[in-house]
């Protein structure tokens, strides 16, 4: 079983920054070869992709995340990060770390990010 633990969430002001971290452990010896991603879910809304780092370490971003968010992976530490800048209240959500490989998909428990206006 793969365990994903998010950290770094909390309260930010509009225009501020936060960096989320996700650490993978358990049956995963390395995140190399895994597609890693951040998703978020706001109250009353569907979970949506924020940013992804594919198995080939290519990256892609949701339109709302482009120019503001950066996904970083540290294969040596089995971690991924989400640097979030220029935050606004629409970014308020629970953010989830995701790891995927053929036939397996894992989720963290989620971490709250709240942006005040």
DSSP file (Angstrom, degrees, kcal/mol; ACC not computed):
  #  RESIDUE AA STRUCTURE BP1 BP2  ACC     N-H-->O    O-->H-N    N-H-->O    O-->H-N    TCO  KAPPA ALPHA  PHI   PSI    X-CA   Y-CA   Z-CA
    1    1 A X              0   0    0      0, 0.0    26,-2.6     0, 0.0     2,-0.5   0.000 360.0 360.0 360.0 134.8    0.0    0.0    0.0
    2    2 A X  E     -A   26   0A   0     24,-0.2     2,-0.5    25,-0.2    24,-0.2  -0.802 360.0-156.8 -95.4 133.4    1.2    3.4   -0.9
    3    3 A X  E     -A   25   0A   0     22,-2.9    22,-2.4    -2,-0.5     2,-0.5  -0.937   6.3-169.2-111.5 131.5    0.8    6.2    1.6
    4    4 A X  E     -A   24   0A   0     -2,-0.5   105,-0.6   103,-0.4     2,-0.5  -0.983   3.5-171.0-119.7 126.3    0.7    9.9    0.5
    5    5 A X  E     -A   23   0A   0     18,-2.0    18,-2.2    -2,-0.5     2,-0.2  -0.968   6.7-156.3-124.0 120.2    0.8   12.5    3.2
    6    6 A X  E     +A   22   0A   0     -2,-0.5     2,-0.3    16,-0.2    16,-0.2  -0.615  17.7 167.1 -91.1 152.2    0.3   16.2    2.4
    7    7 A X  E     +A   21   0A   0     14,-2.2    14,-2.8    -2,-0.2   104,-0.1  -0.962  42.5  63.6-151.9 166.9    1.6   19.1    4.4
    8    8 A X        +     0   0    0     -2,-0.3    11,-0.3    12,-0.2    14,-0.0   0.417  66.8 128.4  98.6  -1.1    2.0   22.9    4.1
    9    9 A X        +     0   0    0     12,-0.1     2,-0.3     9,-0.1   104,-0.2  -0.053  22.2 103.2 -75.7-174.8   -1.6   23.9    3.8
   10   10 A X  E     -d  113   0B   0    102,-1.4   104,-2.9   101,-0.1     2,-0.4  -0.988  68.1 -21.3 142.4-150.4   -3.3   26.6    5.9
   11   11 A X  E     +d  114   0B   0     -2,-0.3     2,-0.3   102,-0.2   104,-0.2  -0.818  52.2 171.0-105.1 135.2   -4.4   30.1    5.6
   12   12 A X  E     -d  115   0B   0    102,-2.6   104,-2.9    -2,-0.4     2,-0.2  -0.948  27.9-120.9-135.2 158.1   -3.1   32.7    3.1
   13   13 A X  E >   -d  116   0B   0     -2,-0.3     3,-2.6   102,-0.2    74,-0.2  -0.632  47.3 -79.9 -93.2 157.3   -4.1   36.2    2.1
   14   14 A X  T 3  S+     0   0    0    102,-1.7    74,-0.2     1,-0.3    -1,-0.1  -0.333 122.3  22.3 -55.0 132.0   -5.0   37.2   -1.4
   15   15 A X  T 3  S+     0   0    0     72,-3.8    71,-0.6     1,-0.3    -1,-0.3   0.324 103.8 117.2  89.5  -7.3   -1.9   37.6   -3.4
   16   16 A X    <   -     0   0    0     -3,-2.6    71,-2.3    71,-0.3     2,-0.3  -0.067  56.5-122.3 -85.2-172.8    0.1   35.5   -1.0
   17   17 A X        +     0   0    0     68,-0.2     2,-0.3    69,-0.2    68,-0.2  -0.948  20.7 178.6-134.4 150.9    1.9   32.2   -1.5
   18   18 A X  E     - B   0  84A   0     66,-2.0    66,-3.1    -2,-0.3     2,-0.5  -0.980  15.7-148.4-143.8 151.9    1.9   28.7    0.0
   19   19 A X  E     - B   0  83A   0    -11,-0.3     2,-0.3    -2,-0.3    64,-0.2  -0.981  12.6-157.9-124.1 121.4    3.9   25.6   -0.8
   20   20 A X  E     - B   0  82A   0     62,-2.4    62,-2.3    -2,-0.5     2,-0.3  -0.705   6.6-159.6 -93.1 146.9    2.3   22.2   -0.4
   21   21 A X  E     -AB   7  81A   0    -14,-2.8   -14,-2.2    -2,-0.3     2,-0.4  -0.937   6.6-167.1-124.2 149.6    4.4   19.0    0.1
   22   22 A X  E     -AB   6  80A   0     58,-2.3    58,-2.0    -2,-0.3     2,-0.5  -0.984   5.2-163.1-137.4 125.3    3.5   15.4   -0.4
   23   23 A X  E     -AB   5  79A   0    -18,-2.2   -18,-2.0    -2,-0.4     2,-0.4  -0.932   7.9-150.6-112.3 129.2    5.6   12.6    0.8
   24   24 A X  E     +A    4   0A   0     54,-2.8     2,-0.3    -2,-0.5   -20,-0.2  -0.803  29.2 147.6 -99.0 136.8    5.2    9.0   -0.5
   25   25 A X  E     +A    3   0A   0    -22,-2.4   -22,-2.9    -2,-0.4     2,-0.5  -0.860  28.3  62.3-150.6-175.2    5.9    6.0    1.6
   26   26 A X  E    S-A    2   0A   0     -2,-0.3   -24,-0.2   -24,-0.2    -2,-0.0  -0.788 113.2  -1.2  95.3-130.8    4.8    2.5    2.2
   27   27 A X  S    S+     0   0    0    -26,-2.6     2,-0.6    -2,-0.5    -1,-0.2   0.487 110.2  96.2 -79.2  -1.5    5.2    0.0   -0.6
   28   28 A X        -     0   0    0     -3,-0.3     3,-0.1   -27,-0.3   -25,-0.1  -0.801  48.3-177.9 -92.0 119.5    6.5    2.6   -2.9
   29   29 A X  S    S+     0   0    0     -2,-0.6     2,-0.3     1,-0.3    -1,-0.2   0.757  73.4   0.8 -86.5 -25.0   10.3    2.5   -3.0
   30   30 A X        -     0   0    0      2,-0.1    -1,-0.3    -5,-0.1    46,-0.1  -0.973  56.1-136.2-159.4 145.9   10.6    5.4   -5.4
   31   31 A X    >   +     0   0    0     44,-0.4     3,-2.4    -2,-0.3     2,-0.2   0.468  68.0 122.8 -83.6  -0.5    8.2    7.7   -7.2
   32   32 A X  T 3  S+     0   0    0      1,-0.3    -2,-0.1    43,-0.2     3,-0.1  -0.435  78.8  21.3 -60.5 129.8   10.3    7.3  -10.4
   33   33 A X  T 3  S+     0   0    0     22,-0.5     2,-0.3     1,-0.4    -1,-0.3   0.296 101.8 113.3  92.2 -10.6    7.9    6.0  -13.0
   34   34 A X    <   -     0   0    0     -3,-2.4     2,-0.6    21,-0.1    -1,-0.4  -0.729  68.0-129.2 -92.6 142.7    4.8    7.3  -11.2
   35   35 A X  E     -E  100   0B   0     65,-3.0    65,-2.7    -2,-0.3     2,-0.4  -0.831  31.9-163.6 -82.8 124.1    2.6   10.0  -12.5
   36   36 A X  E     +EF  99  53B   0     17,-2.9    17,-3.7    -2,-0.6     2,-0.3  -0.882  14.6 164.9-113.9 143.2    2.3   12.4   -9.6
   37   37 A X  E     -EF  98  52B   0     61,-2.4    61,-2.6    -2,-0.4     2,-0.4  -0.984  32.4-132.0-153.7 160.8   -0.3   15.1   -9.4
   38   38 A X  E     +EF  97  51B   0     13,-3.0    12,-3.0    -2,-0.3    13,-1.6  -0.972  26.4 178.4-114.7 134.0   -2.1   17.6   -7.3
   39   39 A X  E     -EF  96  49B   0     57,-2.7    57,-2.8    -2,-0.4     2,-0.3  -0.818   8.6-158.0-122.3 166.5   -5.9   17.9   -7.4
   40   40 A X  E     -EF  95  48B   0      8,-2.4     8,-3.0    -2,-0.3     2,-0.4  -0.991   7.2-161.4-145.1 156.4   -8.3   20.1   -5.4
   41   41 A X  E     -E   94   0B   0     53,-2.2    53,-2.3    -2,-0.3     2,-0.2  -0.945   8.0-161.7-140.9 117.5  -11.9   20.1   -4.4
   42   42 A X    >   -     0   0    0      4,-0.5     3,-2.3    -2,-0.4    51,-0.1  -0.585  45.6 -74.8 -91.0 158.1  -13.8   23.1   -3.3
   43   43 A X  T 3  S+     0   0    0      1,-0.3    -1,-0.1    -2,-0.2     3,-0.1  -0.292 119.1   5.9 -55.6 128.9  -17.1   22.9   -1.4
   44   44 A X  T 3  S+     0   0    0      1,-0.3     2,-0.3    -3,-0.1    -1,-0.3   0.538 113.7 101.1  77.0   6.8  -19.9   21.8   -3.6
   45   45 A X  S <  S-     0   0    0     -3,-2.3    -1,-0.3     1,-0.0     2,-0.1  -0.811  75.3-101.0-122.3 162.8  -17.6   21.3   -6.6
   46   46 A X        -     0   0    0     -2,-0.3    -4,-0.5     1,-0.1     2,-0.2  -0.401  45.9 -94.9 -75.1 156.2  -16.0   18.3   -8.3
   47   47 A X        -     0   0    0     -6,-0.2     2,-0.3    -2,-0.1    -6,-0.2  -0.542  50.9-168.0 -68.2 136.4  -12.4   17.3   -7.7
   48   48 A X  E     -F   40   0B   0     -8,-3.0    -8,-2.4    -2,-0.2     2,-0.2  -0.941  24.6-103.8-132.6 151.9  -10.3   18.9  -10.4
   49   49 A X  E     +F   39   0B   0     -2,-0.3   -10,-0.3   -10,-0.2     3,-0.1  -0.506  31.5 175.5 -71.2 136.9   -6.7   18.5  -11.6
   50   50 A X  E     -     0   0B   0    -12,-3.0    12,-2.5     1,-0.4     2,-0.3   0.782  64.8 -20.9-103.2 -54.2   -4.4   21.3  -10.6
   51   51 A X  E     -FG  38  61B   0    -13,-1.6   -13,-3.0    10,-0.2    -1,-0.4  -0.987  58.2-160.0-158.8 150.1   -1.0   20.2  -11.9
   52   52 A X  E     -FG  37  60B   0      8,-2.5     8,-1.9    -2,-0.3     2,-0.5  -0.987  13.8-159.7-139.2 146.5    0.7   17.0  -12.9
   53   53 A X  E     -FG  36  59B   0    -17,-3.7   -17,-2.9    -2,-0.4     6,-0.2  -0.952  31.9-144.0-121.7 107.3    4.1   15.6  -13.3
   54   54 A X    >   -     0   0    0      4,-3.1     3,-2.6    -2,-0.5   -21,-0.2   0.009  29.5 -94.1 -69.9 174.7    3.9   12.5  -15.6
   55   55 A X  T 3  S+     0   0    0      1,-0.3   -22,-0.5   -22,-0.2   -21,-0.1   0.816 132.3  49.6 -58.1 -30.8    5.9    9.3  -15.4
   56   56 A X  T 3  S-     0   0    0    -23,-0.1    -1,-0.3     2,-0.1     3,-0.1   0.309 121.9-113.3 -88.7   8.1    8.2   10.9  -17.9
   57   57 A X    <   +     0   0    0     -3,-2.6     2,-0.2     1,-0.3    -2,-0.1   0.657  68.4 145.4  65.5  19.8    8.3   14.0  -15.7
   58   58 A X        -     0   0    0     -5,-0.0    -4,-3.1     1,-0.0     2,-0.3  -0.563  39.2-141.1 -73.0 152.5    6.5   16.1  -18.3
   59   59 A X  E     +G   53   0B   0     -6,-0.2     2,-0.3    -2,-0.2    -6,-0.2  -0.878  22.0 179.0-119.7 150.7    4.3   18.7  -16.6
   60   60 A X  E     -G   52   0B   0     -8,-1.9    -8,-2.5    -2,-0.3     2,-0.3  -0.989   9.2-158.6-147.1 154.0    0.9   20.0  -17.3
   61   61 A X  E     -G   51   0B   0     -2,-0.3   -10,-0.2   -10,-0.2     2,-0.1  -0.940  24.5-109.7-133.1 146.7   -1.3   22.5  -15.5
   62   62 A X    >>  -     0   0    0    -12,-2.5     3,-1.5    -2,-0.3     4,-1.3  -0.419  43.4-108.7 -64.8 153.5   -4.9   23.5  -15.4
   63   63 A X  T 34 S+     0   0    0      1,-0.3     3,-0.5     2,-0.2    -1,-0.1   0.882 119.9  54.4 -55.5 -39.6   -5.6   26.8  -17.0
   64   64 A X  T 34 S+     0   0    0      1,-0.2    -1,-0.3     3,-0.1   -14,-0.1   0.723 109.2  49.6 -69.1 -18.6   -6.2   28.5  -13.6
   65   65 A X  T X> S+     0   0    0     -3,-1.5     4,-3.1   -15,-0.2     3,-1.8   0.675  83.0 108.6 -94.0 -19.3   -2.8   27.2  -12.4
   66   66 A X  T 3< S+     0   0    0     -4,-1.3     4,-0.1    -3,-0.5   -15,-0.0  -0.307  89.1  10.6 -61.1 141.3   -0.7   28.4  -15.3
   67   67 A X  T 34 S+     0   0    0      2,-0.3    -1,-0.3     1,-0.1     3,-0.1   0.290 132.2  53.6  74.6  -9.4    1.6   31.3  -14.5
   68   68 A X  T <4 S+     0   0    0     -3,-1.8    17,-1.7     1,-0.2     2,-0.3   0.706  99.7  50.3-121.4 -35.8    0.8   30.9  -10.8
   69   69 A X  E  <  -C   84   0A   0     -4,-3.1     2,-0.4    15,-0.2    -2,-0.3  -0.796  56.0-166.5-112.7 149.9    1.5   27.4   -9.6
   70   70 A X  E     -C   83   0A   0     13,-2.2    13,-2.9    -2,-0.3     2,-0.5  -0.993   9.8-150.4-136.1 128.3    4.5   25.1  -10.1
   71   71 A X  E     -C   82   0A   0     -2,-0.4     2,-0.4    11,-0.2    11,-0.2  -0.844  18.6-176.2 -97.4 133.2    4.7   21.4   -9.5
   72   72 A X  E     -C   81   0A   0      9,-2.1     9,-3.0    -2,-0.5     2,-0.4  -0.986   8.9-158.3-129.5 136.7    8.1   20.1   -8.5
   73   73 A X  E     -C   80   0A   0     -2,-0.4     2,-0.6     7,-0.2     7,-0.3  -0.951   7.3-165.4-118.3 140.2    9.1   16.5   -7.9
   74   74 A X  E >>> -C   79   0A   0      5,-3.4     5,-2.1    -2,-0.4     4,-0.7  -0.879   6.6-177.8-120.4  94.4   12.1   15.3   -5.8
   75   75 A X  G >45S+     0   0    0     -2,-0.6     3,-0.5     1,-0.2   -44,-0.4   0.843  80.3  59.2 -64.9 -33.1   12.6   11.6   -6.8
   76   76 A X  G 345S+     0   0    0      1,-0.2    -1,-0.2    -3,-0.1    -2,-0.0   0.845 116.0  33.7 -65.2 -32.7   15.4   11.2   -4.3
   77   77 A X  G <45S-     0   0    0     -3,-0.6    -1,-0.2     2,-0.2    -2,-0.2   0.387 106.6-122.2-102.5   1.9   13.1   12.1   -1.4
   78   78 A X  T <<5S+     0   0    0     -4,-0.7   -54,-2.8    -3,-0.5     2,-0.3   0.917  70.6 127.5  55.7  45.1    9.9   10.6   -2.8
   79   79 A X  E   < -BC  23  74A   0     -5,-2.1    -5,-3.4   -56,-0.2     2,-0.3  -0.938  44.1-165.2-130.9 151.6    8.3   14.0   -2.6
   80   80 A X  E     -BC  22  73A   0    -58,-2.0   -58,-2.3    -2,-0.3     2,-0.3  -0.956  12.6-159.4-127.7 156.8    6.4   16.4   -4.8
   81   81 A X  E     -BC  21  72A   0     -9,-3.0    -9,-2.1    -2,-0.3     2,-0.4  -0.909  11.8-152.2-130.7 156.0    5.6   20.0   -4.1
   82   82 A X  E     -BC  20  71A   0    -62,-2.3   -62,-2.4    -2,-0.3     2,-0.6  -0.915  11.5-160.5-130.5 107.1    3.1   22.5   -5.3
   83   83 A X  E     -BC  19  70A   0    -13,-2.9   -13,-2.2    -2,-0.4     2,-0.5  -0.769  12.1-167.7 -85.6 124.1    4.3   26.1   -5.2
   84   84 A X  E     +BC  18  69A   0    -66,-3.1   -66,-2.0    -2,-0.6     2,-0.3  -0.960   9.1 174.8-121.2 121.7    1.3   28.4   -5.3
   85   85 A X        +     0   0    0    -17,-1.7   -68,-0.2    -2,-0.5   -69,-0.2  -0.770  59.0  25.4-119.4 165.0    1.7   32.1   -5.9
   86   86 A X  S    S-     0   0    0    -71,-0.6    -1,-0.2    -2,-0.3   -69,-0.2   0.898  81.9-166.9  49.8  47.6   -0.8   35.0   -6.4
   87   87 A X        -     0   0    0    -71,-2.3   -72,-3.8    -3,-0.2     2,-0.3  -0.283  10.0-174.3 -65.6 148.7   -3.4   33.1   -4.4
   88   88 A X    >   -     0   0    0    -74,-0.2     3,-2.7   -73,-0.1     4,-0.2  -0.913  42.9 -95.0-137.5 166.7   -7.0   34.3   -4.5
   89   89 A X  G >  S+     0   0    0     -2,-0.3     3,-1.8     1,-0.3    26,-0.3   0.770 118.8  67.7 -56.7 -26.2  -10.2   33.2   -2.7
   90   90 A X  G 3  S+     0   0    0      1,-0.3    -1,-0.3   -48,-0.0   -48,-0.0   0.665  90.1  65.6 -67.8 -13.6  -11.1   30.9   -5.6
   91   91 A X  G <  S+     0   0    0     -3,-2.7     2,-0.3     2,-0.0    -1,-0.3   0.501  71.8 119.2 -84.4  -3.9   -8.1   28.8   -4.7
   92   92 A X    <   +     0   0    0     -3,-1.8     2,-0.3    -4,-0.2    22,-0.2  -0.482  43.4 106.4 -64.9 122.6   -9.7   27.8   -1.4
   93   93 A X  E    S- H   0 113B   0     20,-2.0    20,-2.6    -2,-0.3     2,-0.6  -0.973  75.9 -80.9-176.2 171.5  -10.1   24.1   -1.5
   94   94 A X  E     -EH  41 112B   0    -53,-2.3   -53,-2.2    -2,-0.3     2,-0.4  -0.881  47.0-147.5 -90.8 128.3   -8.9   20.8   -0.1
   95   95 A X  E     -EH  40 111B   0     16,-3.2    16,-1.9    -2,-0.6     2,-0.4  -0.838  12.4-162.1-103.8 133.5   -5.8   19.8   -2.1
   96   96 A X  E     -E   39   0B   0    -57,-2.8   -57,-2.7    -2,-0.4     2,-0.4  -0.915  12.6-139.8-119.7 139.1   -5.0   16.2   -2.7
   97   97 A X  E     -E   38   0B   0     -2,-0.4    11,-2.2   -59,-0.2     2,-0.4  -0.760  23.8-167.0 -90.7 142.3   -1.8   14.5   -3.7
   98   98 A X  E     -EI  37 107B   0    -61,-2.6   -61,-2.4    -2,-0.4     2,-0.4  -0.993  12.3-170.9-135.5 139.9   -2.2   11.7   -6.3
   99   99 A X  E     -EI  36 106B   0      7,-2.0     7,-2.9    -2,-0.4     2,-0.4  -0.998  12.6-177.6-130.2 131.4    0.2    8.9   -7.4
  100  100 A X  E     +EI  35 105B   0    -65,-2.7   -65,-3.0    -2,-0.4     2,-0.3  -0.983  12.9 157.5-135.7 142.1   -0.6    6.7  -10.4
  101  101 A X  E >   - I   0 104B   0      3,-2.5     3,-2.8    -2,-0.4   -67,-0.1  -0.915  61.9 -48.3-147.2 170.2    1.1    3.8  -12.1
  102  102 A X  T 3  S-     0   0    0     -2,-0.3     3,-0.1     1,-0.3   -68,-0.0  -0.171 126.0  -7.8 -50.0 123.9   -0.3    1.1  -14.3
  103  103 A X  T 3  S+     0   0    0      1,-0.1     2,-0.4    -3,-0.0    -1,-0.3   0.460 121.8  87.2  69.0   6.3   -3.4   -0.5  -12.6
  104  104 A X  E <   +I  101   0B   0     -3,-2.8    -3,-2.5     2,-0.0     2,-0.4  -0.996  45.6 175.2-138.2 142.3   -2.8    1.5   -9.4
  105  105 A X  E     -I  100   0B   0     -2,-0.4     2,-0.3    -5,-0.2    -5,-0.2  -0.985  10.0-169.4-146.0 130.8   -3.9    4.9   -8.2
  106  106 A X  E     -I   99   0B   0     -7,-2.9    -7,-2.0    -2,-0.4     2,-0.4  -0.918   3.3-161.7-128.7 148.7   -3.4    6.4   -4.8
  107  107 A X  E     -I   98   0B   0     -2,-0.3  -103,-0.4    -9,-0.2    -9,-0.2  -0.956  14.4-133.2-128.0 145.5   -4.6    9.5   -2.9
  108  108 A X        -     0   0    0    -11,-2.2  -103,-0.2    -2,-0.4     3,-0.1  -0.318  36.6-103.7 -79.7 177.1   -3.5   11.4    0.1
  109  109 A X        -     0   0    0   -105,-0.6  -104,-0.1     1,-0.2   -13,-0.1   0.631  62.5-116.7 -81.2 -13.1   -6.0   12.4    2.8
  110  110 A X        -     0   0    0    -13,-0.1     2,-0.4     1,-0.0   -14,-0.2   0.086  19.5-127.7  94.4 153.1   -6.1   16.0    1.6
  111  111 A X  E     - H   0  95B   0    -16,-1.9   -16,-3.2  -104,-0.1     2,-0.3  -1.000  21.2-117.0-141.3 139.2   -5.1   19.3    3.1
  112  112 A X  E     - H   0  94B   0     -2,-0.4  -102,-1.4   -18,-0.2     2,-0.4  -0.556  23.8-174.0 -81.4 134.0   -7.1   22.5    3.5
  113  113 A X  E     -dH  10  93B   0    -20,-2.6   -20,-2.0    -2,-0.3     2,-0.5  -0.996   6.1-175.4-122.2 124.6   -6.0   25.7    1.8
  114  114 A X  E     -d   11   0B   0   -104,-2.9  -102,-2.6    -2,-0.4     2,-0.6  -0.982   7.2-164.5-123.9 126.2   -8.0   28.8    2.7
  115  115 A X  E     -d   12   0B   0     -2,-0.5     2,-0.3   -26,-0.3  -102,-0.2  -0.943  11.3-150.5-113.2 120.7   -7.4   32.1    1.0
  116  116 A X  E      d   13   0B   0   -104,-2.9  -102,-1.7    -2,-0.6   -27,-0.1  -0.622 360.0 360.0 -90.8 148.9   -8.9   35.2    2.6
  117  117 A X              0   0    0     -2,-0.3    -1,-0.1  -104,-0.2  -104,-0.1   0.442 360.0 360.0 -89.0 360.0   -9.9   38.2    0.7
